[in-house]
């Protein structure tokens, strides 16, 4: 929800040049390295993708487990696969939850309950969803993990990594190129055309990536919507999209009957969005995200004026929705 300003035009030009390095460096990952992840652009697709002949039967997964970090940050585990979404950020923005420093350090280091994360994703570059230093530390400590985000986010990550590399090269009188290239080989910039889907498959995890804008502003803020499938379980995360109903229409078939929806509160409090979730998407379970902190000012809650009133309003329409309140809080779905 934050609105950081873009860099000056000269900085953008410099970053765009380095973005080319990212895409070239990432190329070995696509189809070969990192446990043979592969990418497929699916133009105009609105339903499940099938290959030649019959589609493979998804592996049954007993349950999904969700660990809340802060804001829209979640770690999802199913079938032994772990996906982190919007959890690698720093001090965030005023009025919204942040990851406590101790948990953030463990997450970046890949230790304890935050170990063995396969894929980390940032839906967009705003400071309550992404921090370049946090992502760099995570990738350095987790050599098997990959990072996926928008070109704008990857640009900022590459710029910071380049600045660090130049500083280290100056201090240590060595060429940092190989280390930087190795890290960037595990970074993927993704932004399909609006109304289309780009699929990334990685070691039993399938990402269906949607282009769902963060409002029609100039300059635009690229934002990813995600449908992530592990075995026969799927979950969706829309980031901070402000897309309108007609912009969701190409995706409704693939969104329908999602198992778990991790949704920002405005998708459950806005009348037309709530109707879309309830009547068209029909997820089995809902976890509410991007809630302001209870002590945030009245302006954060709009016409509801307070945290409690906003929660009551959402619960009246979605009585089974979960409202995570603290970092590390977990939910298990699908237990018999």
ChimeraX attribute file (.defattr): number of C-alpha atoms within 10 A of each C-alpha:
attribute: neighborCount
match mode: 1-to-1
recipient: residues
	/A:1	14
	/A:2	13
	/A:3	10
	/A:4	10
	/A:5	8
	/A:6	12
	/A:7	11
	/A:8	8
	/A:9	9
	/A:10	9
	/A:11	11
	/A:12	16
	/A:13	12
	/A:14	12
	/A:15	22
	/A:16	19
	/A:17	12
	/A:18	19
	/A:19	22
	/A:20	13
	/A:21	17
	/A:22	25
	/A:23	18
	/A:24	14
	/A:25	19
	/A:26	21
	/A:27	17
	/A:28	16
	/A:29	21
	/A:30	20
	/A:31	16
	/A:32	11
	/A:33	15
	/A:34	19
	/A:35	14
	/A:36	13
	/A:37	19
	/A:38	17
	/A:39	17
	/A:40	13
	/A:41	15
	/A:42	16
	/A:43	13
	/A:44	14
	/A:45	16
	/A:46	17
	/A:47	14
	/A:48	10
	/A:49	11
	/A:50	9
	/A:51	7
	/A:52	5
	/A:53	6
	/A:54	7
	/A:55	10
	/A:56	8
	/A:57	8
	/A:58	12
	/A:59	12
	/A:60	11
	/A:61	14
	/A:62	14
	/A:63	15
	/A:64	21
	/A:65	17
	/A:66	22
	/A:67	21
	/A:68	24
	/A:69	28
	/A:70	28
	/A:71	27
	/A:72	27
	/A:73	28
	/A:74	24
	/A:75	23
	/A:76	21
	/A:77	19
	/A:78	22
	/A:79	18
	/A:80	12
	/A:81	16
	/A:82	20
	/A:83	20
	/A:84	23
	/A:85	24
	/A:86	26
	/A:87	28
	/A:88	29
	/A:89	23
	/A:90	20
	/A:91	16
	/A:92	19
	/A:93	16
	/A:94	12
	/A:95	15
	/A:96	20
	/A:97	23
	/A:98	24
	/A:99	24
	/A:100	15
	/A:101	11
	/A:102	8
	/A:103	17
	/A:104	21
	/A:105	16
	/A:106	15
	/A:107	25
	/A:108	22
	/A:109	18
	/A:110	19
	/A:111	15
	/A:112	10
	/A:113	13
	/A:114	19
	/A:115	15
	/A:116	16
	/A:117	23
	/A:118	22
	/A:119	21
	/A:120	22
	/A:121	24
	/A:122	27
	/A:123	27
	/A:124	26
	/A:125	27
	/A:126	22
	/A:127	18
	/A:128	27
	/A:129	28
	/A:130	27
	/A:131	23
	/A:132	22
	/A:133	17
	/A:134	19
	/A:135	22
	/A:136	20
	/A:137	16
	/A:138	24
	/A:139	22
	/A:140	16
	/A:141	16
	/A:142	18
	/A:143	13
	/A:144	15
	/A:145	20
	/A:146	24
	/A:147	23
	/A:148	22
	/A:149	27
	/A:150	22
	/A:151	21
	/A:152	22
	/A:153	25
	/A:154	28
	/A:155	25
	/A:156	21
	/A:157	26
	/A:158	23
	/A:159	21
	/A:160	16
	/A:161	19
	/A:162	17
	/A:163	11
	/A:164	15
	/A:165	18
	/A:166	16
	/A:167	13
	/A:168	14
	/A:169	14
	/A:170	12
	/A:171	9
	/A:172	10
	/A:173	10
	/A:174	11
	/A:175	13
	/A:176	17
	/A:177	12
	/A:178	9
	/A:179	12
	/A:180	17
	/A:181	16
	/A:182	15
	/A:183	20
	/A:184	26
	/A:185	23
	/A:186	24
	/A:187	26
	/A:188	24
	/A:189	17
	/A:190	23
	/A:191	20
	/A:192	18
	/A:193	15
	/A:194	15
	/A:195	17
	/A:196	19
	/A:197	27
	/A:198	21
	/A:199	21
	/A:200	21
	/A:201	18
	/A:202	20
	/A:203	14
	/A:204	17
	/A:205	21
	/A:206	20
	/A:207	24
	/A:208	24
	/A:209	25
	/A:210	24
	/A:211	25
	/A:212	27
	/A:213	23
	/A:214	19
	/A:215	15
	/A:216	10
	/A:217	8
	/A:218	6
	/A:219	8
	/A:220	12
	/A:221	22
	/A:222	22
	/A:223	28
	/A:224	27
	/A:225	22
	/A:226	25
	/A:227	22
	/A:228	23
	/A:229	20
	/A:230	24
	/A:231	18
	/A:232	15
	/A:233	20
	/A:234	21
	/A:235	23
	/A:236	21
	/A:237	22
	/A:238	25
	/A:239	27
	/A:240	27
	/A:241	23
	/A:242	16
	/A:243	16
	/A:244	13
	/A:245	12
	/A:246	8
	/A:247	15
	/A:248	16
	/A:249	12
	/A:250	18
	/A:251	19
	/A:252	16
	/A:253	15
	/A:254	16
	/A:255	25
	/A:256	16
	/A:257	18
	/A:258	20
	/A:259	21
	/A:260	22
	/A:261	25
	/A:262	24
	/A:263	21
	/A:264	20
	/A:265	19
	/A:266	19
	/A:267	22
	/A:268	25
	/A:269	20
	/A:270	12
	/A:271	11
	/A:272	13
	/A:273	17
	/A:274	19
	/A:275	16
	/A:276	18
	/A:277	20
	/A:278	14
	/A:279	11
	/A:280	15
	/A:281	20
	/A:282	18
	/A:283	20
	/A:284	15
	/A:285	18
	/A:286	23
	/A:287	18
	/A:288	21
	/A:289	25
	/A:290	20
	/A:291	25
	/A:292	19
	/A:293	18
	/A:294	16
	/A:295	11
	/A:296	16
	/A:297	14
	/A:298	13
	/A:299	11
	/A:300	18
	/A:301	18
	/A:302	10
	/A:303	10
	/A:304	16
	/A:305	14
	/A:306	19
	/A:307	19
	/A:308	11
	/A:309	13
	/A:310	20
	/A:311	18
	/A:312	13
	/A:313	15
	/A:314	20
	/A:315	16
	/A:316	11
	/A:317	15
	/A:318	17
	/A:319	11
	/A:320	13
	/A:321	19
	/A:322	15
	/A:323	15
	/A:324	19
	/A:325	16
	/A:326	16
	/A:327	19
	/A:328	19
	/A:329	13
	/A:330	15
	/A:331	14
	/A:332	13
	/A:333	15
	/A:334	13
	/A:335	8
	/A:336	5
